[in-house]
Amino acid sequence: MTFSKLFLASFSVVLVSGCAENHPAPVYRVAPEPWPPTSTRPDVRVYAPPPAAAPGPVAEQQDVALAQSIRDLFKGDPTMAGITGNVEAKVHHGFVTLRGSVPTENDRQLIKSRVSNLPGMAQINDELRVDLR
């Protein structure tokens, strides 16, 4: 019985010491000081603008207005209503994504040109495909 107690005590000491050797103490580094200015002129420094914030109510209202204009264009004009039945338009910050299928390449170009002339448009991402039946 004493042999097993002695064995367990020595084994736990070896185990703990091996673990302590494999995990050294962390090294903390001091941050370097910023570099001093290279000029003595009192120039105004210009920095990059902060990252774009989440869209506010104005941007959302503009997107809603643009989406309504596209909907009116697709449904209001009989020519457009006939070719945009399978077309979906999504608006995000003035960027319009057109998805779906149209009967011909000319119809695809017509939709793209008419949507690009709407107020509030920033860019069109054309993902329309020509459905040859």
C-alpha positions, 0 to 999 in steps of 0.5 A: 500500500505504501508503494502505491501511494509513493508511486502516485505521489511521484507520478503526479509531481512528474506530471505537473512539472512536465506540464509547467515546462511545456507552458512557459509564462506569458511575455507581455510587450509594451506598445511602441511609441508613435513616431514623431512628426517629420516636419515642423510645419503646422499642417492640417492632417486629413484622415480617411473617413470613418467606415460607412454607418448603417443606412439611416432613414433617408437612405432607406426612403431613397431605396424604397422610392427607387424600388417603387419607381422600378415597380411602376416602370415594370407594371405601368408601361404595356411593353415593359409589363409584357417582358418583365413578368419573370424579372425581380429587382432588388435595391440596396443603397441605390444599387439595383440587382436585376434577376430573372429571365427575359425573352430576348437580348434586346428586351434585356438591354431595354430593361437595363437602359430604362432602369438606369435612367431612373433617379436615385440609381447608382449602379445596375448588377445585371443577372438577367438571362435570356430564356430561349424557348 
